[in-house]
């Protein structure tokens, strides 16, 4: 696995962990963030490579700062 792929997988796992801790489904979380559920799914599976803007949106949706998310 390439280093960049590992980073995407680890980030996705962190997003999923925080989302589940808050009791949100992917659909509810995607709606809260204004993103598509399939996009959130791709991030959580390490397939998508979110931009800094999207990372900030996700952090706000999880009510954490970017540093805590990363």
RADA-V813037 format. One record per backbone hydrogen bond with DSSP energy under -1.0 kcal/mol. NH is the residue of the N-H (numbers start at 1). CO is the residue of the C=O. Records with the same first field share a line. If there is no record, write none. Layout:
NH=CO / CO
This chain:
6=2
7=3
8=4
9=5
10=6
11=7
12=8
13=9
14=10
15=11
16=12
17=13
18=14
19=15
20=16
21=17
22=18
23=20
24=19
29=25
30=26
31=27
32=28
33=29
34=30
35=30
40=36
41=37
42=38
43=39
44=40
45=41
46=43
47=42
48=42
55=51
56=52
57=53
58=54
59=55
60=56
61=57
62=58
63=60
64=59
69=65
70=66
